[in-house]
Amino acid sequence: MWAGPDRQVCAGDTILLGVSQTMPPHCISDPYCFRWEPAHLILPGDEYELQPRAIPTQDTWFVIYMTDGQGNILSDSVFVAVIPGPVITSQPADASICSGGSHTLSLNATGGNPSLTYQ
């Protein structure tokens, strides 16, 4: 309902949680109408926003708690899957090449979603 559909984010990226809708009238004067958990993954200052920004480091369930006009606490959740980035390695790791010289380097990329292609 408020948390929005489950989604995916690339590792290290920020994601906008929640859905775009009008705040209930009682929330306009109450800055703590909404609260997101886990708060340590929500960007500072956004934990009480309807649409906070988050940077999950692993697959995470985020829960939004809403206090209605009568003081009841309601909740909703969204699952955010974190897609790992590719791992890129080169060989040799620390080659020195003199001016005019040549050296063979190799590069290997694994992981990522979708899979990588390179030339």
C-alpha positions in Angstrom: 0.0 0.0 0.0 2.5 2.7 1.1 5.7 0.7 0.8 5.2 0.1 -2.9 6.0 -3.0 -5.0 9.1 -5.1 -4.3 12.0 -3.9 -6.4 15.7 -4.3 -7.3 18.7 -1.9 -7.0 22.3 -2.2 -8.1 24.8 -2.5 -5.3 25.9 0.9 -4.1 23.0 2.8 -5.7 20.3 4.8 -3.9 16.6 3.7 -4.2 13.5 5.7 -3.6 11.1 3.7 -1.4 7.3 4.2 -1.0 4.7 5.3 -3.4 3.7 8.7 -4.6 0.4 9.7 -2.9 -1.0 12.6 -0.9 -0.2 12.6 2.7 -3.2 12.0 5.0 -4.4 15.3 6.5 -3.3 14.4 10.1 0.3 13.9 8.8 0.7 17.5 7.6 1.0 18.8 11.2 2.7 15.7 12.6 6.3 15.2 11.5 6.4 11.6 12.8 3.4 10.2 11.0 5.6 7.8 9.0 8.7 5.9 10.2 10.9 3.5 8.1 12.9 0.6 9.4 15.8 -0.4 9.3 16.5 3.3 9.9 20.3 2.9 9.5 19.8 2.1 5.8 17.6 5.2 5.2 19.5 8.4 4.3 19.7 10.8 7.3 16.6 12.9 7.6 14.4 10.7 5.4 13.3 8.1 8.0 10.0 10.0 8.6 9.3 10.7 4.9 6.6 9.0 2.9 9.2 8.4 0.1 12.6 8.1 1.7 15.9 7.3 -0.1 17.8 4.2 1.0 21.1 2.5 0.2 20.7 -1.2 1.1 24.0 -3.2 1.1 22.2 -6.6 0.9 18.7 -7.9 0.2 16.5 -6.1 2.7 12.9 -5.9 3.9 12.0 -2.3 4.6 8.9 -1.6 6.8 7.0 1.6 7.0 4.9 2.3 10.1 2.1 4.9 9.8 0.2 6.4 12.7 -3.4 7.1 11.7 -5.5 10.0 13.0 -6.7 7.9 16.0 -3.2 6.9 17.1 -3.3 3.4 15.6 -0.1 2.1 14.1 -0.4 0.4 10.7 2.5 -1.1 8.7 3.5 -2.2 5.2 6.7 -3.7 3.8 8.7 -3.8 0.6 11.5 -6.2 -0.3 14.6 -4.7 -2.1 16.9 -7.2 -3.8 20.5 -5.9 -4.2 22.1 -6.9 -7.5 25.8 -7.3 -7.1 28.1 -5.4 -9.4 30.7 -7.1 -11.6 34.1 -8.2 -10.3 36.8 -7.0 -12.7 40.4 -8.3 -12.3 43.5 -7.7 -14.5 46.7 -9.6 -14.9 49.4 -8.8 -14.2 48.1 -6.6 -11.4 51.2 -4.3 -11.3 53.0 -4.3 -14.7 55.5 -1.6 -15.6 55.8 -0.7 -19.3 58.5 1.5 -20.6 57.9 4.1 -23.3 57.8 2.3 -26.7 57.6 -1.1 -25.0 54.7 -3.5 -25.0 53.2 -5.9 -22.5 50.2 -8.3 -22.7 47.4 -7.5 -20.2 44.4 -9.6 -19.6 41.1 -8.5 -18.1 38.4 -10.8 -16.6 34.9 -9.6 -15.7 32.5 -11.9 -13.8 29.1 -11.4 -12.2 26.7 -8.5 -12.7 23.2 -8.6 -13.9 22.6 -8.7 -16.7 25.7 -10.6 -17.7 28.6 -8.7 -19.1 30.1 -8.8 -22.6 33.4 -7.1 -23.5 36.0 -7.1 -26.2 
